């Protein structure tokens, strides 16, 4: 039986970031199931079109990748999402998986990074491993993407857990809640004197470079500076963190184990 591993992410148009984050995750996932052919897909049509236009690089969408695998005779396909939350981009993968379910003997899908309570606990431990030493009046601020989807609540949940556990970090989101202005005000009240800004995203792409780290007046770096809180920037995507890659591996293994039980039943 021909087996495949399809690793799906939002995608990136930055080649160095692709290697450091997406390729690193793909390699870790492929190593845990070496009997499977590895294939990549992106959910962002904008990035897929940009890569094709700029580089002549063809990256399939999840639906296109599944069609290719069906046409090539693969019968056992495991999909692992590299998305952070169960939002709109992940739901694209869920819909495509459902549409192609009958075309394979087995088709399983591994969940995004933040899917269970244990995931949040493990993520906090993983983030701690990449944070620099901090003084008592210093904290890390993680920038999440945010979403109009109700899954945006994941960012507020993680931020709340960090505060409840006296974890020296906060979480905000570019496109939803918690907003950076709220974090700035809260940290002023706490007497925080310096922050380190890090992306809570698989890759350190446009949002991290422009919305977080730039000198633009509305960037997070500038917002903290205007409030008298100097901000150091660390452009490291989550995919660079081995502990986070291990979380994705665990999610894939859980999906494969559940899929085996369903076949046996």
N, C-alpha and C positions, 0 to 999 in steps of 0.2 A: 504493500500500500504506500503510495507516494504521500509524503508528509511535508507541510510547509509551516513556516512561522511568519506571520505578517505583523510588522511593528508599525503602528500608526501614531503619528504626532500631528500637531498643528502645522509644523514645518518651520523652516527658516531660510532666508536668502543669503545669510552670511556663511561662507564656506568654512571659516575657522570655527565658528560656533557650532556648525553642523557636526564637525569632527569631534569637538570637545564634549558635546552633549548627546546628540541623537545617535551618532555612530557608537559612542561609548556605551549607551544603553542597549543598542542593538547587539553589540558584541557580548555584553553580559547576558542578555536573554538567549542569544544563540548558543552560548557555552553551556547553558543548562538543558538544552535539547539538541544535541549535535546531529541527530538523525533527521532534522527538518531543514528544508531549503529556506533561506532567509530572504524576505522581500520587504521593501519599504513603501509606505503610502503616507501622504499628507492630507489633512482635511481642509486646509486653506486653499481655496481656488485661486485667490489672489497670488499667493506664493507660487503655486504650481505654474500659473501663467507667466509670472515674472521670470522664473528659472528657465522656462521654455524660450521666452523672448530674449533674455539676456545671455544665457549660457548654452542654449540648445539642449538643455537637460530635461528629460521627460520623467516626471514623477507621477505615478498614478494616484487617483483618489482611491479610497477604500473599495468603492463599488467596482472601479476599473481593475484594481488588483485582484479582487475576488473573481471577476470574470476571466482574467488571464489564468488564474490558478485552475478554475473549472475547465477551461479550454485545454490546458496542458495536462489534464488527467489527475490532478491532486485530489485525494479523497479525504484526507485528514488535515484540517487547517486550524491552527491556533492563532488567534489575534491578540496582541497585547497593546493596549492603549498607553500612550505616554502623556496623556492629559492629566492636569492637576486635579480638576473637579469634575463632577458628573453634570456638566453644563451642555450648552448647545453643540459644541464641537464633538463631544463624546456621544451625544445623542445621534449625530450623523452616522457614527460607526455602529451604534445599536440598530438603527433602521436598516443600514446596508447588510448587517449580519442577519437580521430577520429575513430580508428579501432573498438572501442566498442560502438560507439554512437547508433547503431541500436539495441543493446541488452537490452536497458533500455527504460522505458517510458520517463524518463528525466535523462540527464547526463550533469552536468555543471562543469566548471573549473574556480577556482579563480586565479587571476593573481599573479605573484611574487611581492616582496616588492617594487621594483623600476620599475613602469610601466607607470606612468603619471607624469606630472609636479608637481601636488599636492603631489604625493608620495615623491618626493625629498624634498619638503618643510616640509612635516610632518616628514620625516626621520631626517632632520636637527634638528627639535625641539625635537624629541625623543632622539637623540644623545646628545643634550645639557643637557638633564636631567640626563645622566649618567656620564658626564664629571666632573672631580674635579675642585675646584677653581684654577684659573690660574693667575699668574702675567702677566704683560704686555709683558714680554719677554719669555713667555712660551706658548706652543701650544700642542694640541693633534694630533697624527698622526694615522689615521685609516688604517689598512691593509685589502684590499680586495683580493679576490682570483685571479681575472684576468681570461682571457679567450682568446682562439684563435678565438672564435665566435665574430661577429661584435658587439655584445652587450657589449663587454668590454668598449665601449665608455661611458657607464653609470658611470664608476669610474671617468673618466676625467670630465664628466659633473658635477658630485657631487663636485669634487675638485674645479672646476671653480665657481660653485655657492657659495661655502664656501668663496672663496677669494672675490667674488663680493659683498657678504653680510658682509664682515669683520668678518666672523665667525672664532673663534680661533682654527681652525683645518685644516688639510690637509688630502688628500686621496691618497694612492698609491696602487699598485697591485703586487702580487707575480709573476704572470705569464704573465703580459702584461704591459700596460701603465696606469697611470704614474709609472715610476720606482723609487725605493727608492733613487738611486743616484741623480736623479733630485730634489727630495724633500730635500735631505740633502744640496745640493748646494744652492737651493732657500732659505732655512731657514737660512743658514749661511749668505747669502746676507741681509736677513731681520734682522739679529742680534738676532735670537732666541737663548736663553741660555739653555733651558731645554725642553724636550718633554716627553709626556706620550703616550706610544704605546698601542693601543686597536685594537682588531679584528673587521673588518667590515664583519663578517661572522656569520651565524646562531649559530654555535658552536665554542668554542675555542679548536680546535683540533690540528692535526699535524702541520699545517702551523703556527698557532699562537704559539704553544709551541716551535717548532724547528726553523722556518724561521724568526719569529719575536722576541721571548723572550730568546733564548738560548745564550750561550757565544761563539758559533761558530763564526769564523772570518767574515763570510759573512751574519750573521744574521742582522736584522734591528737594533737591540739594539747595536751590535758591530759597524755597519756602522756609526751610529750617534755618538757613543763614540769616534771613530777614528777621527771624524771631530770636536771633542771638545764640543759635545753637549750631556750631560748625558741624558740617557733615563730610565724613570720609566716604568714598565710593568704592565698592567692591563689585566688579562686573563678572560674577560667577554664576552661570546657570546651574539649576538643580541637577542636571544630568552629569555635571562634573563631580558630584558627590557620590563616592562608592556606596555609602549607606543607603542613599535614595535609589540608586540602581538596584540594590539588593531588594528593596521594597517592590519594585516592578517585577523582579524575578519571582518573588513570593506570590504576587498576584497571578502571574502566568502559571505557576505550579499549582495554585489553588484551582484555577480554571480548568487545567488539564485533569486534575484529580476528580473534580466534579463531573467533567465530561466523560471520564472513564466509568464512573458509577452509573451515569445515565445510560451508557451503551450496554453495560452489564445488566441493568434492570430491564 
